[in-house]
Amino acid sequence: MEDTKFIDAGWLIDGTGGPVRKNIRLHIEKGRIVSINDSCAGDSAAAKATDFGSSTILPCLVDSHVHLWMSGTDDPVAREKQLSAGFDEIKVIISEHVKRHLSHGILAVRDGGDKDAYVMRYRNECIDIKKMPIDIRVAGRGWHRAGRYGGLIGRAPEEDQSLTEAIQYDHEVKDHIKIVNSGLNSLKEFGKETLPQFSAEELSDVVKIAKKCGRRVMVHANGKKPVAAALAAGCHSIEHGFFMGSENLKIMAEKGVVWVPTAFTMKGYAEHVENGSVEHDVSIMNLDHQLGQISKARELGVTIALGTDAGSIGVDHGYAVIEELKLLIAAGYSLPEAIRCATCNGARLLGIGAFGVISEGMAATFLVAKGDPSKLPDALSAIEAIYINGMCASDGLKSVY
């Protein structure tokens, strides 16, 4: 790798949510950004500069909620097969999903769990992941109350165990703890809420355990009471958060709790059921309500990290990030603000310091998307280049996606 290089770009979105900069030059030394200045086509360094004058540079992306073991297909036979498949079959599916994330410039994903902990096993055992520069953060198997929703992504404590005891004796080496504290959104009855699976006290004990081992707690929670319990307990992120209400949003803003709204799940589902059916209409109503909450969250200053829930019906790995960005923009976020949700905010939620913003002193890890910013987020479907620590990794990645 050359110790020094210059890269010219037509536009820069730096991941902070600030305004787009035009006609910039990155000065890179030993894989880090030394300076970001206006490009100077006439100076002596111009001959050495890589020219992306018709393209936009932005940080690498983070999808803060995925399920790598499942695909977004709506084929019931295919979904049932994936639910019962063994590891040898699932690892092929996971590999394909990882490639799709990379092809859209996503260099980190936070997995929300699976009943057999196959994603964790894949991350730990499979050689091909070492060829792919993607950071996979795993939950292993999540936790739910016996008899309640959550069996697809985790397990319940044993009959003689409390949730705290079950987690204390859990020997899975995972990056975060996933708790399911509500049911799914109803697709038959708009706004239907379920009761919490665990109390604020139970969740508080989980947070204390997590703190001791340096982990964060992500909580699947829809509805006012399940979210309120998670917030009272000090959990670190709320996943989904449909119908949680303004009071919970205010508390999230005050406490700095991150929200991962996964709004595209409802649009994805609506696009795969019969137009005019109850399920279609309720899905659209759920989506509209969620966009209203996202708009309110922006107003209140809630930190949102983009997550897609990829693997849900109609939510395809990689591509869904484009759709989730569009929904953030539809809810009132500017393009730079939406990009921040998918870069800086996601990186901070996952504890990643290697990328997330483009600034002096940071590693030169970023994407190059064809065209000006008006082409985003659609341009993420055809990334022009990916730089990792100052090296153009795109050519090396073509063999894996």
C-alpha positions as a Markdown table, in Angstrom:
| # | Residue | x | y | z |
|---|---|---|---|---|
| 1 | Met | 0.0 | 0.0 | 0.0 |
| 2 | Glu | 1.3 | 3.5 | -0.8 |
| 3 | Asp | 1.9 | 5.5 | 2.3 |
| 4 | Thr | 0.4 | 8.7 | 0.8 |
| 5 | Lys | -2.4 | 9.2 | -1.6 |
| 6 | Phe | -5.0 | 11.8 | -2.6 |
| 7 | Ile | -8.6 | 11.2 | -3.6 |
| 8 | Asp | -10.8 | 13.8 | -5.2 |
| 9 | Ala | -14.6 | 13.6 | -4.9 |
| 10 | Gly | -17.4 | 15.6 | -6.2 |
| 11 | Trp | -19.4 | 15.4 | -3.0 |
| 12 | Leu | -18.8 | 14.3 | 0.6 |
| 13 | Ile | -21.4 | 13.2 | 3.2 |
| 14 | Asp | -19.3 | 12.7 | 6.3 |
| 15 | Gly | -21.7 | 10.8 | 8.6 |
| 16 | Thr | -22.2 | 13.6 | 11.2 |
| 17 | Gly | -25.5 | 14.8 | 9.7 |
| 18 | Gly | -23.9 | 18.0 | 8.6 |
| 19 | Pro | -24.2 | 19.6 | 5.2 |
| 20 | Val | -22.9 | 18.0 | 2.0 |
| 21 | Arg | -19.5 | 19.3 | 1.0 |
| 22 | Lys | -18.7 | 19.7 | -2.7 |
| 23 | Asn | -15.4 | 19.2 | -4.6 |
| 24 | Ile | -13.2 | 17.9 | -1.8 |
| 25 | Arg | -9.8 | 16.2 | -1.6 |
| 26 | Leu | -8.9 | 13.5 | 0.9 |
| 27 | His | -5.2 | 13.4 | 1.9 |
| 28 | Ile | -4.5 | 9.9 | 3.2 |
| 29 | Glu | -1.3 | 8.6 | 4.8 |
| 30 | Lys | -0.7 | 5.1 | 6.2 |
| 31 | Gly | -4.4 | 4.3 | 5.9 |
| 32 | Arg | -5.7 | 7.3 | 7.8 |
| 33 | Ile | -7.2 | 10.6 | 6.7 |
| 34 | Val | -4.7 | 13.5 | 7.3 |
| 35 | Ser | -6.9 | 16.3 | 5.9 |
| 36 | Ile | -10.1 | 17.0 | 4.0 |
| 37 | Asn | -9.7 | 20.1 | 1.9 |
| 38 | Asp | -11.2 | 21.7 | -1.3 |
| 39 | Ser | -9.9 | 19.9 | -4.3 |
| 40 | Cys | -7.3 | 21.8 | -6.3 |
| 41 | Ala | -7.2 | 20.3 | -9.8 |
| 42 | Gly | -4.3 | 22.6 | -10.8 |
| 43 | Asp | -1.9 | 21.8 | -8.1 |
| 44 | Ser | 1.1 | 19.5 | -8.3 |
| 45 | Ala | -0.6 | 16.7 | -6.4 |
| 46 | Ala | -3.4 | 16.5 | -9.0 |
| 47 | Ala | -1.5 | 14.1 | -11.1 |
| 48 | Lys | -1.4 | 11.6 | -8.2 |
| 49 | Ala | -5.1 | 12.0 | -7.1 |
| 50 | Thr | -7.6 | 9.3 | -7.8 |
| 51 | Asp | -10.5 | 11.1 | -9.5 |
| 52 | Phe | -14.1 | 10.5 | -8.2 |
| 53 | Gly | -15.2 | 13.9 | -9.3 |
| 54 | Ser | -18.6 | 12.6 | -10.5 |
| 55 | Ser | -19.2 | 10.6 | -7.3 |
| 56 | Thr | -20.2 | 10.9 | -3.7 |
| 57 | Ile | -18.1 | 9.7 | -0.8 |
| 58 | Leu | -19.8 | 8.6 | 2.4 |
| 59 | Pro | -19.0 | 6.4 | 5.4 |
| 60 | Cys | -19.5 | 2.6 | 5.2 |
| 61 | Leu | -22.9 | 1.5 | 6.4 |
| 62 | Val | -24.2 | -0.4 | 9.4 |
| 63 | Asp | -27.4 | -2.4 | 9.6 |
| 64 | Ser | -28.2 | -2.5 | 13.3 |
| 65 | His | -30.8 | -5.2 | 13.2 |
| 66 | Val | -30.7 | -8.3 | 10.9 |
| 67 | His | -31.3 | -12.0 | 11.1 |
| 68 | Leu | -28.7 | -13.5 | 8.8 |
| 69 | Trp | -30.0 | -17.0 | 8.9 |
| 70 | Met | -33.3 | -16.1 | 7.3 |
| 71 | Ser | -34.1 | -14.7 | 3.8 |
| 72 | Gly | -36.7 | -12.1 | 2.9 |
| 73 | Thr | -38.6 | -14.5 | 0.7 |
| 74 | Asp | -42.4 | -14.8 | 1.0 |
| 75 | Asp | -42.4 | -18.4 | -0.3 |
| 76 | Pro | -43.9 | -20.3 | 2.7 |
| 77 | Val | -42.2 | -23.6 | 1.6 |
| 78 | Ala | -38.8 | -21.9 | 1.4 |
| 79 | Arg | -39.3 | -20.2 | 4.8 |
| 80 | Glu | -40.4 | -23.4 | 6.5 |
| 81 | Lys | -37.3 | -25.1 | 5.0 |
| 82 | Gln | -35.0 | -22.5 | 6.5 |
| 83 | Leu | -36.7 | -22.8 | 9.8 |
| 84 | Ser | -35.9 | -26.5 | 10.0 |
| 85 | Ala | -32.6 | -26.6 | 8.2 |
| 86 | Gly | -29.4 | -27.8 | 9.7 |
| 87 | Phe | -26.2 | -25.7 | 10.0 |
| 88 | Asp | -24.6 | -27.0 | 6.8 |
| 89 | Glu | -27.6 | -25.6 | 4.8 |
| 90 | Ile | -27.9 | -22.4 | 6.9 |
| 91 | Lys | -24.2 | -21.4 | 6.6 |
| 92 | Val | -24.6 | -21.2 | 2.8 |
| 93 | Ile | -27.6 | -18.9 | 3.2 |
| 94 | Ile | -25.7 | -16.8 | 5.7 |
| 95 | Ser | -22.7 | -16.5 | 3.4 |
| 96 | Glu | -25.0 | -15.2 | 0.6 |
| 97 | His | -26.6 | -12.7 | 2.9 |
| 98 | Val | -23.2 | -11.4 | 4.0 |
| 99 | Lys | -22.2 | -10.9 | 0.4 |
| 100 | Arg | -25.4 | -8.9 | -0.3 |
| 101 | His | -24.6 | -6.6 | 2.6 |
| 102 | Leu | -21.1 | -6.0 | 1.3 |
| 103 | Ser | -22.4 | -5.3 | -2.1 |
| 104 | His | -24.4 | -2.4 | -0.7 |
| 105 | Gly | -21.5 | -1.0 | 1.3 |
| 106 | Ile | -22.6 | -2.4 | 4.7 |
| 107 | Leu | -19.5 | -3.3 | 6.7 |
| 108 | Ala | -21.2 | -4.1 | 10.0 |
| 109 | Val | -24.4 | -5.9 | 11.0 |
| 110 | Arg | -25.9 | -6.6 | 14.4 |
| 111 | Asp | -27.7 | -9.9 | 14.4 |
| 112 | Gly | -30.9 | -10.2 | 16.4 |
| 113 | Gly | -30.6 | -13.9 | 17.2 |
| 114 | Asp | -31.7 | -17.3 | 16.0 |
| 115 | Lys | -33.0 | -20.3 | 17.9 |
| 116 | Asp | -30.0 | -22.5 | 17.1 |
| 117 | Ala | -27.3 | -19.9 | 17.4 |
| 118 | Tyr | -26.2 | -20.7 | 13.9 |
| 119 | Val | -25.1 | -17.1 | 13.1 |
| 120 | Met | -22.8 | -17.2 | 16.1 |
| 121 | Arg | -21.4 | -20.5 | 15.0 |
| 122 | Tyr | -20.9 | -19.2 | 11.5 |
| 123 | Arg | -19.1 | -16.2 | 12.7 |
| 124 | Asn | -16.8 | -18.4 | 14.9 |
| 125 | Glu | -16.2 | -21.3 | 12.6 |
| 126 | Cys | -16.6 | -20.5 | 8.9 |
| 127 | Ile | -13.4 | -19.8 | 6.9 |
| 128 | Asp | -15.1 | -17.7 | 4.2 |
| 129 | Ile | -16.1 | -15.0 | 6.7 |
| 130 | Lys | -12.4 | -14.3 | 7.1 |
| 131 | Lys | -12.3 | -13.2 | 3.5 |
| 132 | Met | -15.0 | -10.7 | 3.9 |
| 133 | Pro | -14.3 | -7.4 | 5.7 |
| 134 | Ile | -17.6 | -7.3 | 7.5 |
| 135 | Asp | -18.1 | -7.0 | 11.3 |
| 136 | Ile | -20.8 | -9.4 | 12.4 |
| 137 | Arg | -22.1 | -8.8 | 16.0 |
| 138 | Val | -24.1 | -11.7 | 17.3 |
| 139 | Ala | -26.7 | -12.3 | 20.0 |
| 140 | Gly | -26.6 | -16.0 | 19.8 |
| 141 | Arg | -30.0 | -17.1 | 21.1 |
| 142 | Gly | -32.2 | -14.4 | 22.5 |
| 143 | Trp | -34.5 | -14.8 | 25.5 |
| 144 | His | -38.3 | -14.8 | 25.8 |
| 145 | Arg | -40.9 | -15.8 | 28.3 |
| 146 | Ala | -42.1 | -19.4 | 28.1 |
| 147 | Gly | -45.3 | -19.5 | 26.1 |
| 148 | Arg | -44.8 | -16.1 | 24.5 |
| 149 | Tyr | -43.4 | -15.0 | 21.2 |
| 150 | Gly | -39.7 | -15.4 | 20.5 |
| 151 | Gly | -39.1 | -19.1 | 19.8 |
| 152 | Leu | -37.7 | -18.4 | 16.3 |
| 153 | Ile | -34.9 | -16.2 | 17.6 |
| 154 | Gly | -34.2 | -17.6 | 21.0 |
| 155 | Arg | -35.3 | -19.7 | 24.0 |
| 156 | Ala | -37.0 | -19.4 | 27.4 |
| 157 | Pro | -35.4 | -19.9 | 30.7 |
| 158 | Glu | -35.9 | -23.3 | 32.3 |
| 159 | Glu | -38.9 | -23.9 | 34.5 |
| 160 | Asp | -36.9 | -23.5 | 37.6 |
| 161 | Gln | -34.9 | -20.5 | 36.4 |
| 162 | Ser | -35.4 | -16.8 | 36.5 |
| 163 | Leu | -34.3 | -14.8 | 33.5 |
| 164 | Thr | -31.4 | -13.5 | 35.5 |
| 165 | Glu | -30.3 | -17.0 | 36.4 |
| 166 | Ala | -30.6 | -18.2 | 32.9 |
| 167 | Ile | -28.4 | -15.5 | 31.6 |
| 168 | Gln | -25.9 | -15.9 | 34.3 |
| 169 | Tyr | -25.4 | -19.6 | 33.4 |
| 170 | Asp | -25.4 | -19.0 | 29.7 |
| 171 | His | -22.0 | -19.9 | 28.3 |
| 172 | Glu | -22.6 | -18.6 | 24.7 |
| 173 | Val | -19.9 | -16.1 | 23.8 |
| 174 | Lys | -21.9 | -13.3 | 22.3 |
| 175 | Asp | -21.6 | -9.5 | 21.7 |
| 176 | His | -24.9 | -8.4 | 23.1 |
| 177 | Ile | -28.0 | -9.8 | 24.9 |
| 178 | Lys | -31.3 | -9.9 | 23.1 |
| 179 | Ile | -34.5 | -9.8 | 25.1 |
| 180 | Val | -38.0 | -10.2 | 23.6 |
| 181 | Asn | -40.4 | -8.1 | 25.7 |
| 182 | Ser | -43.5 | -8.0 | 23.6 |
| 183 | Gly | -45.3 | -9.8 | 20.8 |
| 184 | Leu | -45.3 | -9.1 | 17.1 |
| 185 | Asn | -47.3 | -6.3 | 15.5 |
| 186 | Ser | -50.8 | -7.5 | 14.7 |
| 187 | Leu | -51.5 | -7.5 | 11.0 |
| 188 | Lys | -55.2 | -8.0 | 11.6 |
| 189 | Glu | -56.0 | -5.3 | 14.2 |
| 190 | Phe | -54.3 | -1.8 | 13.9 |
| 191 | Gly | -52.6 | -0.6 | 17.1 |
| 192 | Lys | -53.1 | -3.8 | 19.1 |
| 193 | Glu | -50.6 | -3.9 | 22.0 |
| 194 | Thr | -49.4 | -6.9 | 24.0 |
| 195 | Leu | -48.3 | -7.0 | 27.7 |
| 196 | Pro | -44.6 | -7.1 | 28.6 |
| 197 | Gln | -43.0 | -10.5 | 28.8 |
| 198 | Phe | -40.6 | -9.4 | 31.6 |
| 199 | Ser | -40.9 | -6.7 | 34.3 |
| 200 | Ala | -38.7 | -3.7 | 34.7 |
| 201 | Glu | -37.1 | -5.3 | 37.7 |
| 202 | Glu | -36.2 | -8.5 | 35.8 |
| 203 | Leu | -34.8 | -6.5 | 32.9 |
| 204 | Ser | -32.8 | -4.3 | 35.3 |
| 205 | Asp | -31.1 | -7.4 | 36.7 |
| 206 | Val | -30.2 | -8.3 | 33.1 |
| 207 | Val | -28.7 | -4.9 | 32.5 |
| 208 | Lys | -26.5 | -5.3 | 35.6 |
| 209 | Ile | -25.3 | -8.6 | 34.4 |
| 210 | Ala | -24.6 | -7.2 | 30.9 |
| 211 | Lys | -22.6 | -4.3 | 32.4 |
| 212 | Lys | -20.3 | -6.7 | 34.3 |
| 213 | Cys | -19.4 | -8.5 | 31.1 |
| 214 | Gly | -19.2 | -5.4 | 28.9 |
| 215 | Arg | -22.3 | -6.2 | 26.8 |
| 216 | Arg | -25.3 | -4.1 | 25.8 |
| 217 | Val | -29.0 | -5.2 | 26.0 |
| 218 | Met | -31.2 | -4.9 | 22.9 |
| 219 | Val | -34.9 | -5.3 | 23.5 |
| 220 | His | -37.6 | -6.3 | 21.0 |
| 221 | Ala | -40.5 | -4.2 | 22.3 |
| 222 | Asn | -43.7 | -2.9 | 20.7 |
| 223 | Gly | -46.4 | -1.0 | 22.6 |
| 224 | Lys | -46.3 | 1.5 | 25.5 |
| 225 | Lys | -45.9 | -0.9 | 28.5 |
| 226 | Pro | -43.2 | -3.2 | 27.0 |
| 227 | Val | -41.1 | -0.3 | 26.0 |
| 228 | Ala | -41.6 | 1.6 | 29.3 |
| 229 | Ala | -40.4 | -1.5 | 31.2 |
| 230 | Ala | -37.2 | -1.7 | 29.0 |
| 231 | Leu | -36.5 | 2.0 | 29.5 |
| 232 | Ala | -37.0 | 1.9 | 33.2 |
| 233 | Ala | -34.5 | -1.0 | 33.4 |
| 234 | Gly | -31.8 | 1.0 | 31.6 |
| 235 | Cys | -31.7 | -1.2 | 28.4 |
| 236 | His | -29.5 | 0.2 | 25.7 |
| 237 | Ser | -31.7 | 0.0 | 22.6 |
| 238 | Ile | -35.3 | -0.5 | 21.6 |
| 239 | Glu | -35.9 | -2.6 | 18.6 |
| 240 | His | -39.0 | -1.9 | 16.5 |
| 241 | Gly | -40.9 | 0.2 | 19.0 |
| 242 | Phe | -44.2 | 0.3 | 17.1 |
| 243 | Phe | -47.0 | 2.1 | 19.1 |
| 244 | Met | -44.7 | 3.1 | 22.0 |
| 245 | Gly | -46.0 | 6.6 | 22.2 |
| 246 | Ser | -44.6 | 10.1 | 22.7 |
| 247 | Glu | -43.9 | 9.7 | 26.4 |
| 248 | Asn | -41.5 | 6.8 | 25.8 |
| 249 | Leu | -39.8 | 8.8 | 23.0 |
| 250 | Lys | -39.2 | 11.7 | 25.5 |
| 251 | Ile | -37.7 | 9.3 | 28.0 |
| 252 | Met | -35.4 | 7.8 | 25.2 |
| 253 | Ala | -34.2 | 11.3 | 24.3 |
| 254 | Glu | -33.5 | 12.1 | 28.0 |
| 255 | Lys | -31.7 | 8.9 | 28.7 |
| 256 | Gly | -29.8 | 8.6 | 25.3 |
| 257 | Val | -31.4 | 5.2 | 24.5 |
| 258 | Val | -31.1 | 4.2 | 20.9 |
| 259 | Trp | -34.1 | 3.4 | 18.8 |
| 260 | Val | -33.9 | 1.0 | 15.9 |
| 261 | Pro | -37.4 | 1.4 | 14.2 |
| 262 | Thr | -37.3 | -1.2 | 11.4 |
| 263 | Ala | -40.1 | 0.6 | 9.6 |
| 264 | Phe | -39.6 | -1.1 | 6.3 |
| 265 | Thr | -40.8 | -4.4 | 7.7 |
| 266 | Met | -44.4 | -3.1 | 7.3 |
| 267 | Lys | -43.9 | -1.9 | 3.8 |
| 268 | Gly | -42.1 | -5.1 | 2.8 |
| 269 | Tyr | -45.0 | -7.2 | 4.2 |
| 270 | Ala | -47.6 | -5.0 | 2.5 |
| 271 | Glu | -45.9 | -5.5 | -0.8 |
| 272 | His | -46.1 | -9.3 | -0.5 |
| 273 | Val | -49.8 | -9.7 | 0.4 |
| 274 | Glu | -52.9 | -9.1 | -1.6 |
| 275 | Asn | -53.7 | -5.5 | -2.2 |
| 276 | Gly | -56.9 | -4.5 | -0.4 |
| 277 | Ser | -56.6 | -7.4 | 2.1 |
| 278 | Val | -56.9 | -6.7 | 5.9 |
| 279 | Glu | -53.2 | -7.6 | 6.3 |
| 280 | His | -52.2 | -5.2 | 3.5 |
| 281 | Asp | -54.3 | -2.3 | 4.9 |
| 282 | Val | -53.2 | -2.8 | 8.5 |
| 283 | Ser | -49.5 | -3.0 | 7.4 |
| 284 | Ile | -49.8 | 0.3 | 5.7 |
| 285 | Met | -51.5 | 1.8 | 8.7 |
| 286 | Asn | -48.7 | 0.4 | 10.9 |
| 287 | Leu | -46.1 | 1.9 | 8.6 |
| 288 | Asp | -47.7 | 5.4 | 8.6 |
| 289 | His | -48.0 | 5.4 | 12.4 |
| 290 | Gln | -44.3 | 4.4 | 12.7 |
| 291 | Leu | -43.2 | 7.2 | 10.3 |
| 292 | Gly | -45.1 | 9.6 | 12.5 |
| 293 | Gln | -43.2 | 8.3 | 15.5 |
| 294 | Ile | -39.9 | 8.6 | 13.7 |
| 295 | Ser | -40.8 | 12.2 | 12.8 |
| 296 | Lys | -41.5 | 12.9 | 16.5 |
| 297 | Ala | -38.3 | 11.2 | 17.5 |
| 298 | Arg | -36.3 | 13.6 | 15.2 |
| 299 | Glu | -38.1 | 16.5 | 16.8 |
| 300 | Leu | -37.3 | 15.3 | 20.3 |
| 301 | Gly | -33.6 | 14.4 | 19.6 |
| 302 | Val | -33.9 | 10.6 | 19.9 |
| 303 | Thr | -30.9 | 8.8 | 18.5 |
| 304 | Ile | -32.0 | 6.5 | 15.7 |
| 305 | Ala | -29.8 | 3.8 | 14.4 |
| 306 | Leu | -30.9 | 2.3 | 11.1 |
| 307 | Gly | -31.9 | -1.4 | 11.2 |
| 308 | Thr | -33.9 | -3.3 | 8.7 |
| 309 | Asp | -34.9 | -6.6 | 10.4 |
| 310 | Ala | -33.6 | -8.2 | 7.2 |
| 311 | Gly | -34.9 | -11.8 | 7.0 |
| 312 | Ser | -38.5 | -10.7 | 7.6 |
| 313 | Ile | -40.9 | -11.3 | 4.8 |
| 314 | Gly | -40.1 | -8.8 | 2.0 |
| 315 | Val | -37.0 | -7.5 | 3.7 |
| 316 | Asp | -34.0 | -8.5 | 1.7 |
| 317 | His | -30.5 | -8.4 | 3.1 |
| 318 | Gly | -28.5 | -5.5 | 1.8 |
| 319 | Tyr | -31.1 | -3.9 | -0.4 |
| 320 | Ala | -33.4 | -3.2 | 2.6 |
| 321 | Val | -31.0 | -0.5 | 3.8 |
| 322 | Ile | -31.9 | 1.6 | 0.8 |
| 323 | Glu | -35.6 | 1.3 | 1.6 |
| 324 | Glu | -35.1 | 2.1 | 5.3 |
| 325 | Leu | -33.1 | 5.2 | 4.3 |
| 326 | Lys | -36.0 | 6.3 | 2.1 |
| 327 | Leu | -38.4 | 5.9 | 4.9 |
| 328 | Leu | -36.3 | 8.0 | 7.3 |
| 329 | Ile | -36.2 | 10.7 | 4.6 |
| 330 | Ala | -40.0 | 10.4 | 4.2 |
| 331 | Ala | -40.3 | 11.0 | 7.9 |
| 332 | Gly | -38.5 | 14.3 | 7.7 |
| 333 | Tyr | -34.8 | 13.4 | 7.9 |
| 334 | Ser | -32.5 | 15.1 | 5.5 |
| 335 | Leu | -30.3 | 12.8 | 3.4 |
| 336 | Pro | -27.2 | 13.6 | 5.6 |
| 337 | Glu | -29.3 | 13.0 | 8.7 |
| 338 | Ala | -30.5 | 9.7 | 7.4 |
| 339 | Ile | -27.0 | 8.7 | 6.4 |
| 340 | Arg | -25.9 | 9.5 | 10.0 |
| 341 | Cys | -28.5 | 7.0 | 11.3 |
| 342 | Ala | -26.9 | 4.3 | 9.0 |
| 343 | Thr | -23.3 | 5.2 | 9.7 |
| 344 | Cys | -22.2 | 7.1 | 12.8 |
| 345 | Asn | -25.2 | 6.1 | 15.0 |
| 346 | Gly | -25.0 | 2.5 | 14.1 |
| 347 | Ala | -21.3 | 2.3 | 14.6 |
| 348 | Arg | -21.6 | 3.9 | 18.0 |
| 349 | Leu | -24.4 | 1.5 | 19.0 |
| 350 | Leu | -22.2 | -1.5 | 18.0 |
| 351 | Gly | -19.1 | 0.0 | 19.7 |
| 352 | Ile | -17.2 | 0.2 | 16.4 |
| 353 | Gly | -14.5 | 2.9 | 16.2 |
| 354 | Ala | -13.0 | 2.0 | 12.9 |
| 355 | Phe | -15.6 | 3.7 | 10.8 |
| 356 | Gly | -18.8 | 5.6 | 10.9 |
| 357 | Val | -17.6 | 9.1 | 10.2 |
| 358 | Ile | -15.2 | 10.6 | 7.7 |
| 359 | Ser | -12.9 | 13.1 | 9.5 |
| 360 | Glu | -9.3 | 13.9 | 10.0 |
| 361 | Gly | -7.5 | 11.3 | 12.1 |
| 362 | Met | -10.0 | 8.5 | 11.2 |
| 363 | Ala | -9.2 | 5.4 | 9.3 |
| 364 | Ala | -9.7 | 6.0 | 5.5 |
| 365 | Thr | -12.6 | 3.6 | 5.4 |
| 366 | Phe | -15.5 | 4.8 | 3.2 |
| 367 | Leu | -17.7 | 4.2 | 0.2 |
| 368 | Val | -17.8 | 5.8 | -3.2 |
| 369 | Ala | -21.3 | 6.0 | -4.8 |
| 370 | Lys | -21.8 | 6.9 | -8.4 |
| 371 | Gly | -23.4 | 10.3 | -9.1 |
| 372 | Asp | -24.3 | 13.3 | -6.9 |
| 373 | Pro | -26.2 | 13.0 | -3.6 |
| 374 | Ser | -29.5 | 13.2 | -5.4 |
| 375 | Lys | -28.8 | 9.7 | -6.7 |
| 376 | Leu | -28.7 | 8.4 | -3.1 |
| 377 | Pro | -29.9 | 6.2 | -1.6 |
| 378 | Asp | -30.6 | 4.2 | -4.8 |
| 379 | Ala | -26.9 | 4.5 | -5.8 |
| 380 | Leu | -26.0 | 2.1 | -3.0 |
| 381 | Ser | -27.2 | -0.7 | -5.2 |
| 382 | Ala | -24.1 | -0.2 | -7.4 |
| 383 | Ile | -21.2 | 0.9 | -5.2 |
| 384 | Glu | -18.4 | 2.3 | -7.3 |
| 385 | Ala | -15.6 | 1.6 | -4.7 |
| 386 | Ile | -15.1 | 0.6 | -1.1 |
| 387 | Tyr | -11.9 | 1.8 | 0.7 |
| 388 | Ile | -10.7 | 0.1 | 3.8 |
| 389 | Asn | -7.8 | 1.7 | 5.7 |
| 390 | Gly | -6.9 | 3.6 | 2.6 |
| 391 | Met | -6.9 | 0.6 | 0.2 |
| 392 | Cys | -9.4 | 0.1 | -2.5 |
| 393 | Ala | -11.0 | -3.2 | -1.5 |
| 394 | Ser | -13.6 | -3.3 | -4.3 |
| 395 | Asp | -11.5 | -5.5 | -6.6 |
| 396 | Gly | -10.8 | -8.0 | -3.9 |
| 397 | Leu | -14.4 | -8.2 | -2.9 |
| 398 | Lys | -15.7 | -9.0 | -6.4 |
| 399 | Ser | -14.8 | -12.6 | -5.9 |
| 400 | Val | -17.2 | -12.9 | -2.9 |
| 401 | Tyr | -20.2 | -10.9 | -4.2 |
